Amino acid sequence: MESFRERGTNQSERLANIRKASRLADEEKNPCLHEQEISYRCLSENDYDRDKCEMAFQNYQNCRAFWNLIMKERKRNGISPALPPLSERDDIRAARLFKSTATA
């Protein structure tokens, strides 16, 4: 059996593809992945001083609260899956943003 190096596959390309696949899976499971990454990046850039990253943390918490509310509503209405697929999330965000600005 030949190894992936012998077949001409570059190990760094293979690892990049694995990371990309993992990220896609994470985006399916975690609608706040972007906000989470911003929080981690903020901590890293500020020597893990949590006080400097309060806005990033609050943004992540708001995101989680929003999607938890959406999941509860979908469960209550018998919609499956509770967490909407990626293809529906932008429309849900836009509808909620429009709804909240229209009532304000």
N, CA, C and O atoms as a Tinker XYZ file with bonds, in Angstrom:
   416  protein
     1  N      0.846000   -1.181000    0.000000    73     2
     2  CA     0.000000    0.000000    0.000000    64     1     3
     3  C      0.887000    1.239000    0.000000    63     2     4     5
     4  O      1.813000    1.356000    0.803000    81     3
     5  N      0.589000    2.166000   -0.920000    73     3     6
     6  CA     1.410000    3.369000   -0.964000    64     5     7
     7  C      0.858000    4.441000   -0.033000    63     6     8     9
     8  O     -0.347000    4.524000    0.206000    81     7
     9  N      1.763000    5.253000    0.482000    73     7    10
    10  CA     1.349000    6.334000    1.362000    64     9    11
    11  C      0.830000    7.498000    0.527000    63    10    12    13
    12  O      0.985000    7.520000   -0.694000    81    11
    13  N      0.213000    8.461000    1.201000    73    11    14
    14  CA    -0.314000    9.610000    0.468000    64    13    15
    15  C      0.804000   10.421000   -0.179000    63    14    16    17
    16  O      0.565000   11.080000   -1.191000    81    15
    17  N      2.011000   10.392000    0.370000    73    15    18
    18  CA     3.141000   11.095000   -0.249000    64    17    19
    19  C      3.512000   10.448000   -1.572000    63    18    20    21
    20  O      3.828000   11.134000   -2.545000    81    19
    21  N      3.470000    9.122000   -1.599000    73    19    22
    22  CA     3.815000    8.410000   -2.822000    64    21    23
    23  C      2.756000    8.628000   -3.901000    63    22    24    25
    24  O      3.080000    8.567000   -5.087000    81    23
    25  N      1.535000    8.874000   -3.536000    73    23    26
    26  CA     0.465000    9.112000   -4.503000    64    25    27
    27  C      0.489000   10.539000   -5.022000    63    26    28    29
    28  O     -0.265000   10.874000   -5.935000    81    27
    29  N      1.336000   11.381000   -4.459000    73    27    30
    30  CA     1.436000   12.751000   -4.925000    64    29    31
    31  C      0.597000   13.729000   -4.117000    63    30    32    33
    32  O      0.530000   14.907000   -4.468000    81    31
    33  N     -0.041000   13.279000   -3.053000    73    31    34
    34  CA    -0.844000   14.165000   -2.235000    64    33    35
    35  C      0.064000   14.856000   -1.226000    63    34    36    37
    36  O      0.829000   14.202000   -0.517000    81    35
    37  N     -0.022000   16.150000   -1.168000    73    35    38
    38  CA     0.777000   16.954000   -0.258000    64    37    39
    39  C      0.137000   16.893000    1.128000    63    38    40    41
    40  O     -1.069000   17.108000    1.260000    81    39
    41  N      0.912000   16.611000    2.139000    73    39    42
    42  CA     0.376000   16.481000    3.494000    64    41    43
    43  C     -0.256000   17.787000    3.975000    63    42    44    45
    44  O     -1.301000   17.758000    4.624000    81    43
    45  N      0.354000   18.922000    3.671000    73    43    46
    46  CA    -0.221000   20.189000    4.129000    64    45    47
    47  C     -1.565000   20.444000    3.443000    63    46    48    49
    48  O     -2.477000   20.988000    4.066000    81    47
    49  N     -1.699000   20.063000    2.181000    73    47    50
    50  CA    -2.985000   20.199000    1.492000    64    49    51
    51  C     -4.037000   19.291000    2.128000    63    50    52    53
    52  O     -5.194000   19.677000    2.295000    81    51
    53  N     -3.621000   18.108000    2.469000    73    51    54
    54  CA    -4.540000   17.152000    3.099000    64    53    55
    55  C     -5.030000   17.691000    4.448000    63    54    56    57
    56  O     -6.221000   17.626000    4.753000    81    55
    57  N     -4.109000   18.221000    5.246000    73    55    58
    58  CA    -4.486000   18.785000    6.544000    64    57    59
    59  C     -5.375000   20.012000    6.371000    63    58    60    61
    60  O     -6.305000   20.217000    7.151000    81    59
    61  N     -5.101000   20.821000    5.366000    73    59    62
    62  CA    -5.932000   21.994000    5.107000    64    61    63
    63  C     -7.349000   21.565000    4.728000    63    62    64    65
    64  O     -8.324000   22.183000    5.155000    81    63
    65  N     -7.459000   20.517000    3.932000    73    63    66
    66  CA    -8.780000   20.005000    3.561000    64    65    67
    67  C     -9.531000   19.451000    4.765000    63    66    68    69
    68  O    -10.747000   19.619000    4.867000    81    67
    69  N     -8.830000   18.802000    5.662000    73    67    70
    70  CA    -9.456000   18.274000    6.881000    64    69    71
    71  C     -9.953000   19.424000    7.738000    63    70    72    73
    72  O    -11.072000   19.379000    8.247000    81    71
    73  N     -9.122000   20.468000    7.905000    73    71    74
    74  CA    -9.534000   21.633000    8.690000    64    73    75
    75  C    -10.738000   22.319000    8.055000    63    74    76    77
    76  O    -11.665000   22.732000    8.751000    81    75
    77  N    -10.716000   22.439000    6.726000    73    75    78
    78  CA   -11.831000   23.067000    6.036000    64    77    79
    79  C    -13.113000   22.265000    6.254000    63    78    80    81
    80  O    -14.166000   22.845000    6.517000    81    79
    81  N    -13.032000   20.952000    6.148000    73    79    82
    82  CA   -14.202000   20.106000    6.372000    64    81    83
    83  C    -14.684000   20.228000    7.808000    63    82    84    85
    84  O    -15.889000   20.267000    8.055000    81    83
    85  N    -13.766000   20.286000    8.748000    73    83    86
    86  CA   -14.137000   20.438000   10.155000    64    85    87
    87  C    -14.822000   21.773000   10.381000    63    86    88    89
    88  O    -15.806000   21.849000   11.116000    81    87
    89  N    -14.319000   22.814000    9.767000    73    87    90
    90  CA   -14.915000   24.149000    9.920000    64    89    91
    91  C    -16.328000   24.169000    9.368000    63    90    92    93
    92  O    -17.231000   24.734000    9.985000    81    91
    93  N    -16.525000   23.555000    8.208000    73    91    94
    94  CA   -17.862000   23.519000    7.634000    64    93    95
    95  C    -18.824000   22.791000    8.559000    63    94    96    97
    96  O    -19.969000   23.208000    8.739000    81    95
    97  N    -18.352000   21.711000    9.137000    73    95    98
    98  CA   -19.193000   20.970000   10.072000    64    97    99
    99  C    -19.494000   21.830000   11.294000    63    98   100   101
   100  O    -20.610000   21.812000   11.813000    81    99
   101  N    -18.513000   22.571000   11.744000    73    99   102
   102  CA   -18.722000   23.437000   12.896000    64   101   103
   103  C    -19.713000   24.551000   12.578000    63   102   104   105
   104  O    -20.528000   24.911000   13.426000    81   103
   105  N    -19.653000   25.095000   11.380000    73   103   106
   106  CA   -20.602000   26.146000   11.013000    64   105   107
   107  C    -22.027000   25.605000   10.993000    63   106   108   109
   108  O    -22.974000   26.320000   11.321000    81   107
   109  N    -22.173000   24.359000   10.613000    73   107   110
   110  CA   -23.506000   23.743000   10.637000    64   109   111
   111  C    -24.020000   23.629000   12.070000    63   110   112   113
   112  O    -25.208000   23.813000   12.334000    81   111
   113  N    -23.110000   23.325000   12.983000    73   111   114
   114  CA   -23.503000   23.088000   14.373000    64   113   115
   115  C    -23.464000   24.342000   15.230000    63   114   116   117
   116  O    -24.166000   24.426000   16.238000    81   115
   117  N    -22.660000   25.306000   14.846000    73   115   118
   118  CA   -22.453000   26.500000   15.662000    64   117   119
   119  C    -22.736000   27.755000   14.842000    63   118   120   121
   120  O    -21.864000   28.217000   14.105000    81   119
   121  N    -23.938000   28.312000   14.959000    73   119   122
   122  CA   -24.257000   29.498000   14.167000    64   121   123
   123  C    -23.468000   30.732000   14.587000    63   122   124   125
   124  O    -23.474000   31.742000   13.883000    81   123
   125  N    -22.797000   30.657000   15.714000    73   123   126
   126  CA   -22.023000   31.795000   16.228000    64   125   127
   127  C    -20.518000   31.551000   16.106000    63   126   128   129
   128  O    -19.731000   32.113000   16.868000    81   127
   129  N    -20.128000   30.725000   15.163000    73   127   130
   130  CA   -18.715000   30.399000   15.000000    64   129   131
   131  C    -17.885000   31.646000   14.718000    63   130   132   133
   132  O    -16.791000   31.798000   15.262000    81   131
   133  N    -18.387000   32.526000   13.884000    73   131   134
   134  CA   -17.654000   33.753000   13.550000    64   133   135
   135  C    -17.430000   34.602000   14.800000    63   134   136   137
   136  O    -16.323000   35.087000   15.035000    81   135
   137  N    -18.471000   34.779000   15.593000    73   135   138
   138  CA   -18.353000   35.573000   16.822000    64   137   139
   139  C    -17.408000   34.899000   17.816000    63   138   140   141
   140  O    -16.665000   35.573000   18.528000    81   139
   141  N    -17.440000   33.580000   17.859000    73   139   142
   142  CA   -16.542000   32.833000   18.739000    64   141   143
   143  C    -15.093000   33.054000   18.322000    63   142   144   145
   144  O    -14.227000   33.285000   19.165000    81   143
   145  N    -14.836000   32.983000   17.026000    73   143   146
   146  CA   -13.472000   33.196000   16.532000    64   145   147
   147  C    -12.989000   34.609000   16.821000    63   146   148   149
   148  O    -11.817000   34.810000   17.140000    81   147
   149  N    -13.884000   35.593000   16.712000    73   147   150
   150  CA   -13.513000   36.975000   17.025000    64   149   151
   151  C    -13.116000   37.093000   18.494000    63   150   152   153
   152  O    -12.148000   37.778000   18.826000    81   151
   153  N    -13.860000   36.431000   19.368000    73   151   154
   154  CA   -13.533000   36.454000   20.802000    64   153   155
   155  C    -12.161000   35.834000   21.060000    63   154   156   157
   156  O    -11.347000   36.387000   21.799000    81   155
   157  N    -11.917000   34.679000   20.442000    73   155   158
   158  CA   -10.618000   34.016000   20.615000    64   157   159
   159  C     -9.478000   34.885000   20.083000    63   158   160   161
   160  O     -8.427000   35.003000   20.713000    81   159
   161  N     -9.700000   35.491000   18.915000    73   159   162
   162  CA    -8.670000   36.337000   18.325000    64   161   163
   163  C     -8.392000   37.543000   19.212000    63   162   164   165
   164  O     -7.239000   37.937000   19.391000    81   163
   165  N     -9.452000   38.128000   19.766000    73   163   166
   166  CA    -9.287000   39.276000   20.656000    64   165   167
   167  C     -8.440000   38.895000   21.865000    63   166   168   169
   168  O     -7.519000   39.618000   22.244000    81   167
   169  N     -8.761000   37.760000   22.460000    73   167   170
   170  CA    -7.971000   37.310000   23.610000    64   169   171
   171  C     -6.506000   37.127000   23.239000    63   170   172   173
   172  O     -5.612000   37.558000   23.966000    81   171
   173  N     -6.273000   36.491000   22.111000    73   171   174
   174  CA    -4.909000   36.240000   21.672000    64   173   175
   175  C     -4.147000   37.541000   21.427000    63   174   176   177
   176  O     -2.988000   37.675000   21.820000    81   175
   177  N     -4.807000   38.495000   20.777000    73   175   178
   178  CA    -4.145000   39.762000   20.448000    64   177   179
   179  C     -3.949000   40.661000   21.661000    63   178   180   181
   180  O     -3.110000   41.561000   21.624000    81   179
   181  N     -4.697000   40.441000   22.728000    73   179   182
   182  CA    -4.619000   41.289000   23.915000    64   181   183
   183  C     -4.050000   40.553000   25.124000    63   182   184   185
   184  O     -4.377000   40.873000   26.267000    81   183
   185  N     -3.204000   39.575000   24.863000    73   183   186
   186  CA    -2.527000   38.820000   25.927000    64   185   187
   187  C     -3.509000   38.279000   26.966000    63   186   188   189
   188  O     -3.230000   38.269000   28.165000    81   187
   189  N     -4.659000   37.833000   26.477000    73   187   190
   190  CA    -5.691000   37.191000   27.309000    64   189   191
   191  C     -6.225000   38.097000   28.419000    63   190   192   193
   192  O     -6.615000   37.630000   29.489000    81   191
   193  N     -6.234000   39.393000   28.142000    73   191   194
   194  CA    -6.837000   40.367000   29.052000    64   193   195
   195  C     -8.326000   40.432000   28.710000    63   194   196   197
   196  O     -8.717000   41.065000   27.729000    81   195
   197  N     -9.148000   39.775000   29.524000    73   195   198
   198  CA   -10.576000   39.659000   29.245000    64   197   199
   199  C    -11.288000   41.020000   29.225000    63   198   200   201
   200  O    -12.274000   41.195000   28.508000    81   199
   201  N    -10.796000   41.964000   29.998000    73   199   202
   202  CA   -11.426000   43.284000   30.039000    64   201   203
   203  C    -11.407000   43.971000   28.674000    63   202   204   205
   204  O    -12.331000   44.712000   28.342000    81   203
   205  N    -10.367000   43.732000   27.889000    73   203   206
   206  CA   -10.251000   44.366000   26.579000    64   205   207
   207  C    -11.156000   43.716000   25.538000    63   206   208   209
   208  O    -11.318000   44.244000   24.437000    81   207
   209  N    -11.741000   42.579000   25.880000    73   207   210
   210  CA   -12.547000   41.833000   24.911000    64   209   211
   211  C    -14.017000   41.767000   25.304000    63   210   212   213
   212  O    -14.756000   40.932000   24.781000    81   211
   213  N    -14.449000   42.620000   26.203000    73   211   214
   214  CA   -15.836000   42.575000   26.669000    64   213   215
   215  C    -16.842000   42.720000   25.532000    63   214   216   217
   216  O    -17.865000   42.035000   25.527000    81   215
   217  N    -16.569000   43.603000   24.566000    73   215   218
   218  CA   -17.500000   43.803000   23.465000    64   217   219
   219  C    -17.614000   42.526000   22.614000    63   218   220   221
   220  O    -18.709000   42.148000   22.198000    81   219
   221  N    -16.492000   41.880000   22.367000    73   219   222
   222  CA   -16.512000   40.633000   21.593000    64   221   223
   223  C    -17.279000   39.553000   22.349000    63   222   224   225
   224  O    -18.045000   38.799000   21.748000    81   223
   225  N    -17.076000   39.475000   23.658000    73   223   226
   226  CA   -17.796000   38.480000   24.462000    64   225   227
   227  C    -19.291000   38.760000   24.462000    63   226   228   229
   228  O    -20.097000   37.837000   24.346000    81   227
   229  N    -19.664000   40.026000   24.591000    73   227   230
   230  CA   -21.079000   40.385000   24.599000    64   229   231
   231  C    -21.727000   40.071000   23.253000    63   230   232   233
   232  O    -22.867000   39.607000   23.196000    81   231
   233  N    -21.003000   40.323000   22.187000    73   231   234
   234  CA   -21.515000   40.019000   20.853000    64   233   235
   235  C    -21.754000   38.508000   20.714000    63   234   236   237
   236  O    -22.773000   38.087000   20.167000    81   235
   237  N    -20.822000   37.708000   21.206000    73   235   238
   238  CA   -20.982000   36.249000   21.165000    64   237   239
   239  C    -22.191000   35.821000   22.007000    63   238   240   241
   240  O    -22.985000   34.984000   21.579000    81   239
   241  N    -22.322000   36.393000   23.193000    73   239   242
   242  CA   -23.456000   36.036000   24.061000    64   241   243
   243  C    -24.781000   36.426000   23.418000    63   242   244   245
   244  O    -25.758000   35.685000   23.523000    81   243
   245  N    -24.826000   37.578000   22.754000    73   243   246
   246  CA   -26.045000   37.990000   22.051000    64   245   247
   247  C    -26.378000   37.029000   20.918000    63   246   248   249
   248  O    -27.540000   36.686000   20.702000    81   247
   249  N    -25.372000   36.608000   20.217000    73   247   250
   250  CA   -25.567000   35.657000   19.126000    64   249   251
   251  C    -26.140000   34.342000   19.656000    63   250   252   253
   252  O    -27.110000   33.814000   19.113000    81   251
   253  N    -25.532000   33.824000   20.718000    73   251   254
   254  CA   -26.014000   32.553000   21.309000    64   253   255
   255  C    -27.455000   32.702000   21.796000    63   254   256   257
   256  O    -28.275000   31.807000   21.590000    81   255
   257  N    -27.766000   33.824000   22.437000    73   255   258
   258  CA   -29.125000   34.042000   22.939000    64   257   259
   259  C    -30.122000   34.084000   21.772000    63   258   260   261
   260  O    -31.212000   33.519000   21.864000    81   259
   261  N    -29.746000   34.754000   20.681000    73   259   262
   262  CA   -30.609000   34.842000   19.510000    64   261   263
   263  C    -30.908000   33.457000   18.948000    63   262   264   265
   264  O    -32.069000   33.116000   18.723000    81   263
   265  N    -29.867000   32.657000   18.719000    73   263   266
   266  CA   -30.088000   31.340000   18.115000    64   265   267
   267  C    -30.753000   30.370000   19.080000    63   266   268   269
   268  O    -31.483000   29.480000   18.645000    81   267
   269  N    -30.520000   30.521000   20.369000    73   267   270
   270  CA   -31.247000   29.692000   21.337000    64   269   271
   271  C    -32.740000   30.001000   21.287000    63   270   272   273
   272  O    -33.570000   29.096000   21.373000    81   271
   273  N    -33.079000   31.284000   21.146000    73   271   274
   274  CA   -34.479000   31.678000   21.017000    64   273   275
   275  C    -35.100000   31.077000   19.751000    63   274   276   277
   276  O    -36.220000   30.566000   19.783000    81   275
   277  N    -34.369000   31.144000   18.649000    73   275   278
   278  CA   -34.845000   30.581000   17.380000    64   277   279
   279  C    -35.073000   29.071000   17.532000    63   278   280   281
   280  O    -36.089000   28.545000   17.079000    81   279
   281  N    -34.127000   28.385000   18.170000    73   279   282
   282  CA   -34.266000   26.929000   18.339000    64   281   283
   283  C    -35.466000   26.587000   19.211000    63   282   284   285
   284  O    -36.190000   25.636000   18.917000    81   283
   285  N    -35.687000   27.346000   20.277000    73   283   286
   286  CA   -36.851000   27.102000   21.142000    64   285   287
   287  C    -38.148000   27.290000   20.365000    63   286   288   289
   288  O    -39.071000   26.484000   20.480000    81   287
   289  N    -38.214000   28.359000   19.573000    73   287   290
   290  CA   -39.417000   28.617000   18.782000    64   289   291
   291  C    -39.667000   27.506000   17.770000    63   290   292   293
   292  O    -40.800000   27.057000   17.597000    81   291
   293  N    -38.607000   27.067000   17.105000    73   291   294
   294  CA   -38.766000   26.010000   16.105000    64   293   295
   295  C    -39.204000   24.705000   16.758000    63   294   296   297
   296  O    -40.043000   23.991000   16.208000    81   295
   297  N    -38.650000   24.386000   17.917000    73   295   298
   298  CA   -39.072000   23.175000   18.634000    64   297   299
   299  C    -40.536000   23.285000   19.029000    63   298   300   301
   300  O    -41.306000   22.342000   18.847000    81   299
   301  N    -40.916000   24.429000   19.565000    73   299   302
   302  CA   -42.293000   24.651000   19.995000    64   301   303
   303  C    -43.268000   24.525000   18.819000    63   302   304   305
   304  O    -44.396000   24.059000   18.987000    81   303
   305  N    -42.824000   24.943000   17.626000    73   303   306
   306  CA   -43.666000   24.886000   16.441000    64   305   307
   307  C    -43.534000   23.575000   15.673000    63   306   308   309
   308  O    -44.123000   23.411000   14.604000    81   307
   309  N    -42.756000   22.641000   16.224000    73   307   310
   310  CA   -42.602000   21.329000   15.599000    64   309   311
   311  C    -41.740000   21.330000   14.348000    63   310   312   313
   312  O    -41.853000   20.431000   13.514000    81   311
   313  N    -40.881000   22.331000   14.210000    73   311   314
   314  CA   -40.006000   22.425000   13.037000    64   313   315
   315  C    -38.696000   21.701000   13.351000    63   314   316   317
   316  O    -38.069000   21.922000   14.387000    81   315
   317  N    -38.309000   20.838000   12.425000    73   315   318
   318  CA   -37.079000   20.080000   12.603000    64   317   319
   319  C    -36.190000   20.319000   11.388000    63   318   320   321
   320  O    -36.684000   20.329000   10.260000    81   319
   321  N    -34.917000   20.508000   11.589000    73   319   322
   322  CA   -34.159000   20.536000   12.831000    64   321   323
   323  C    -34.370000   21.856000   13.574000    63   322   324   325
   324  O    -34.742000   22.870000   12.984000    81   323
   325  N    -34.125000   21.812000   14.865000    73   323   326
   326  CA   -34.313000   23.013000   15.682000    64   325   327
   327  C    -33.355000   24.123000   15.260000    63   326   328   329
   328  O    -33.735000   25.293000   15.214000    81   327
   329  N    -32.130000   23.758000   14.956000    73   327   330
   330  CA   -31.159000   24.735000   14.462000    64   329   331
   331  C    -31.294000   24.784000   12.946000    63   330   332   333
   332  O    -31.053000   23.782000   12.273000    81   331
   333  N    -31.675000   25.929000   12.401000    73   331   334
   334  CA   -31.882000   26.012000   10.955000    64   333   335
   335  C    -30.604000   25.711000   10.178000    63   334   336   337
   336  O    -29.505000   25.993000   10.654000    81   335
   337  N    -30.746000   25.142000    8.992000    73   335   338
   338  CA   -29.566000   24.918000    8.157000    64   337   339
   339  C    -28.959000   26.244000    7.722000    63   338   340   341
   340  O    -29.622000   27.280000    7.752000    81   339
   341  N    -27.701000   26.205000    7.320000    73   339   342
   342  CA   -26.993000   27.416000    6.907000    64   341   343
   343  C    -27.768000   28.197000    5.849000    63   342   344   345
   344  O    -27.783000   29.428000    5.869000    81   343
   345  N    -28.397000   27.495000    4.945000    73   343   346
   346  CA   -29.098000   28.148000    3.839000    64   345   347
   347  C    -30.268000   29.017000    4.304000    63   346   348   349
   348  O    -30.682000   29.917000    3.573000    81   347
   349  N    -30.805000   28.776000    5.486000    73   347   350
   350  CA   -31.951000   29.538000    5.986000    64   349   351
   351  C    -31.568000   30.643000    6.974000    63   350   352   353
   352  O    -32.381000   31.521000    7.261000    81   351
   353  N    -30.365000   30.607000    7.483000    73   351   354
   354  CA   -29.993000   31.503000    8.589000    64   353   355
   355  C    -29.981000   32.972000    8.211000    63   354   356   357
   356  O    -30.427000   33.808000    8.996000    81   355
   357  N    -29.484000   33.309000    7.032000    73   355   358
   358  CA   -29.457000   34.718000    6.633000    64   357   359
   359  C    -30.865000   35.284000    6.540000    63   358   360   361
   360  O    -31.112000   36.417000    6.953000    81   359
   361  N    -31.790000   34.495000    5.997000    73   359   362
   362  CA   -33.180000   34.955000    5.886000    64   361   363
   363  C    -33.806000   35.150000    7.268000    63   362   364   365
   364  O    -34.557000   36.102000    7.484000    81   363
   365  N    -33.500000   34.260000    8.187000    73   363   366
   366  CA   -34.037000   34.369000    9.549000    64   365   367
   367  C    -33.493000   35.619000   10.226000    63   366   368   369
   368  O    -34.243000   36.369000   10.850000    81   367
   369  N    -32.190000   35.843000   10.103000    73   367   370
   370  CA   -31.577000   37.048000   10.686000    64   369   371
   371  C    -32.224000   38.305000   10.112000    63   370   372   373
   372  O    -32.597000   39.216000   10.851000    81   371
   373  N    -32.354000   38.341000    8.787000    73   371   374
   374  CA   -32.910000   39.524000    8.128000    64   373   375
   375  C    -34.352000   39.762000    8.558000    63   374   376   377
   376  O    -34.744000   40.901000    8.811000    81   375
   377  N    -35.140000   38.702000    8.642000    73   375   378
   378  CA   -36.544000   38.843000    9.045000    64   377   379
   379  C    -36.644000   39.360000   10.477000    63   378   380   381
   380  O    -37.470000   40.225000   10.767000    81   379
   381  N    -35.818000   38.841000   11.363000    73   379   382
   382  CA   -35.839000   39.291000   12.763000    64   381   383
   383  C    -35.347000   40.714000   12.894000    63   382   384   385
   384  O    -35.894000   41.486000   13.682000    81   383
   385  N    -34.328000   41.075000   12.140000    73   383   386
   386  CA   -33.824000   42.438000   12.198000    64   385   387
   387  C    -34.891000   43.406000   11.695000    63   386   388   389
   388  O    -35.120000   44.454000   12.298000    81   387
   389  N    -35.537000   43.052000   10.592000    73   387   390
   390  CA   -36.606000   43.902000   10.051000    64   389   391
   391  C    -37.750000   43.997000   11.042000    63   390   392   393
   392  O    -38.305000   45.076000   11.250000    81   391
   393  N    -38.110000   42.869000   11.661000    73   391   394
   394  CA   -39.220000   42.842000   12.628000    64   393   395
   395  C    -38.894000   43.723000   13.839000    63   394   396   397
   396  O    -39.757000   44.458000   14.318000    81   395
   397  N    -37.663000   43.653000   14.333000    73   395   398
   398  CA   -37.300000   44.435000   15.530000    64   397   399
   399  C    -37.182000   45.920000   15.217000    63   398   400   401
   400  O    -37.495000   46.748000   16.073000    81   399
   401  N    -36.735000   46.285000   14.004000    73   399   402
   402  CA   -36.630000   47.708000   13.655000    64   401   403
   403  C    -38.004000   48.278000   13.314000    63   402   404   405
   404  O    -38.240000   49.471000   13.504000    81   403
   405  N    -38.903000   47.450000   12.817000    73   403   406
   406  CA   -40.240000   47.930000   12.457000    64   405   407
   407  C    -41.062000   48.227000   13.715000    63   406   408   409
   408  O    -41.912000   49.117000   13.702000    81   407
   409  N    -40.814000   47.492000   14.794000    73   407   410
   410  CA   -41.565000   47.707000   16.027000    64   409   411
   411  C    -40.940000   48.780000   16.914000    63   410   412   413
   412  O    -41.573000   49.250000   17.860000    81   411
   413  N    -39.719000   49.165000   16.618000    73   411   414
   414  CA   -39.018000   50.157000   17.446000    64   413   415
   415  C    -39.446000   51.567000   17.116000    63   414   416
   416  O    -38.952000   52.519000   17.721000    81   415
